[in-house]
């Protein structure tokens, strides 16, 4: 992940109700960016698959807790 990506993505306003938020919007957007660019996926359904296949270190760097 290029340095500064998460910093830039935190500038995007989050329209979600805070009561239902589990993950930061910036982290979710970063997963989408990584899946669609670095991994070369071209469908939205490939994003969660990319996240499931990611290493715990990759998820940590994107600001997500590792579930493994």
Short mmCIF file of the C-alpha atoms (twelve columns), coordinates in Angstrom:
data_MODEL
# 
_entry.id   MODEL 
# 
loop_
_atom_site.group_PDB 
_atom_site.id 
_atom_site.type_symbol 
_atom_site.label_atom_id 
_atom_site.label_alt_id 
_atom_site.label_comp_id 
_atom_site.label_asym_id 
_atom_site.label_seq_id 
_atom_site.Cartn_x 
_atom_site.Cartn_y 
_atom_site.Cartn_z 
_atom_site.pdbx_PDB_model_num 
ATOM 1  C CA . UNK A 1  0.000   0.000   0.000   1 
ATOM 2  C CA . UNK A 2  1.452   3.392   -0.922  1 
ATOM 3  C CA . UNK A 3  2.379   5.487   2.093   1 
ATOM 4  C CA . UNK A 4  -0.307  8.027   2.873   1 
ATOM 5  C CA . UNK A 5  -3.264  6.164   1.331   1 
ATOM 6  C CA . UNK A 6  -5.051  5.693   4.648   1 
ATOM 7  C CA . UNK A 7  -4.387  9.314   5.571   1 
ATOM 8  C CA . UNK A 8  -6.045  10.442  2.348   1 
ATOM 9  C CA . UNK A 9  -8.964  8.074   2.736   1 
ATOM 10 C CA . UNK A 10 -9.692  9.335   6.263   1 
ATOM 11 C CA . UNK A 11 -10.625 12.645  4.634   1 
ATOM 12 C CA . UNK A 12 -13.688 11.007  3.044   1 
ATOM 13 C CA . UNK A 13 -16.764 11.791  5.141   1 
ATOM 14 C CA . UNK A 14 -18.530 8.755   6.553   1 
ATOM 15 C CA . UNK A 15 -22.329 8.921   6.088   1 
ATOM 16 C CA . UNK A 16 -22.959 5.777   8.167   1 
ATOM 17 C CA . UNK A 17 -24.762 5.818   11.503  1 
ATOM 18 C CA . UNK A 18 -21.987 5.468   14.123  1 
ATOM 19 C CA . UNK A 19 -24.057 2.941   16.099  1 
ATOM 20 C CA . UNK A 20 -23.569 0.269   13.432  1 
ATOM 21 C CA . UNK A 21 -19.956 0.971   12.486  1 
ATOM 22 C CA . UNK A 22 -17.490 -1.886  13.014  1 
ATOM 23 C CA . UNK A 23 -14.625 -0.786  10.786  1 
ATOM 24 C CA . UNK A 24 -13.288 2.614   9.791   1 
ATOM 25 C CA . UNK A 25 -14.489 3.766   6.385   1 
ATOM 26 C CA . UNK A 26 -10.893 4.505   5.358   1 
ATOM 27 C CA . UNK A 27 -9.934  0.868   5.986   1 
ATOM 28 C CA . UNK A 28 -12.856 -0.443  3.953   1 
ATOM 29 C CA . UNK A 29 -12.057 1.905   1.089   1 
ATOM 30 C CA . UNK A 30 -8.402  0.846   1.221   1 
ATOM 31 C CA . UNK A 31 -9.431  -2.793  0.829   1 
ATOM 32 C CA . UNK A 32 -11.422 -1.840  -2.248  1 
ATOM 33 C CA . UNK A 33 -8.525  0.111   -3.709  1 
ATOM 34 C CA . UNK A 34 -6.095  -2.745  -3.125  1 
ATOM 35 C CA . UNK A 35 -8.427  -5.406  -4.503  1 
ATOM 36 C CA . UNK A 36 -9.333  -3.436  -7.610  1 
ATOM 37 C CA . UNK A 37 -5.854  -2.173  -8.450  1 
ATOM 38 C CA . UNK A 38 -3.027  -4.264  -7.042  1 
ATOM 39 C CA . UNK A 39 -4.899  -7.560  -7.342  1 
ATOM 40 C CA . UNK A 40 -6.475  -6.641  -10.676 1 
ATOM 41 C CA . UNK A 41 -10.022 -7.571  -9.764  1 
ATOM 42 C CA . UNK A 42 -12.834 -5.968  -11.720 1 
ATOM 43 C CA . UNK A 43 -15.970 -6.826  -9.763  1 
ATOM 44 C CA . UNK A 44 -17.307 -5.716  -6.417  1 
ATOM 45 C CA . UNK A 45 -17.846 -9.316  -5.334  1 
ATOM 46 C CA . UNK A 46 -14.076 -9.908  -5.599  1 
ATOM 47 C CA . UNK A 47 -13.325 -7.355  -2.861  1 
ATOM 48 C CA . UNK A 48 -14.388 -9.507  0.118   1 
ATOM 49 C CA . UNK A 49 -12.641 -12.497 -1.455  1 
ATOM 50 C CA . UNK A 50 -9.411  -10.487 -1.682  1 
ATOM 51 C CA . UNK A 51 -9.792  -9.470  1.968   1 
ATOM 52 C CA . UNK A 52 -10.322 -13.088 3.056   1 
ATOM 53 C CA . UNK A 53 -7.157  -14.141 1.238   1 
ATOM 54 C CA . UNK A 54 -5.059  -11.286 2.621   1 
ATOM 55 C CA . UNK A 55 -2.432  -11.938 5.236   1 
ATOM 56 C CA . UNK A 56 -2.945  -10.760 8.814   1 
ATOM 57 C CA . UNK A 57 -0.092  -8.280  8.269   1 
ATOM 58 C CA . UNK A 58 -1.815  -6.774  5.232   1 
ATOM 59 C CA . UNK A 59 -5.087  -6.390  7.122   1 
ATOM 60 C CA . UNK A 60 -3.257  -4.817  10.064  1 
ATOM 61 C CA . UNK A 61 -1.561  -2.317  7.753   1 
ATOM 62 C CA . UNK A 62 -4.974  -1.385  6.377   1 
ATOM 63 C CA . UNK A 63 -6.219  -0.690  9.900   1 
ATOM 64 C CA . UNK A 64 -8.282  -3.845  10.359  1 
ATOM 65 C CA . UNK A 65 -7.981  -6.413  13.124  1 
ATOM 66 C CA . UNK A 66 -6.793  -9.815  12.030  1 
ATOM 67 C CA . UNK A 67 -9.347  -12.571 12.545  1 
ATOM 68 C CA . UNK A 68 -6.834  -15.375 12.105  1 
# 
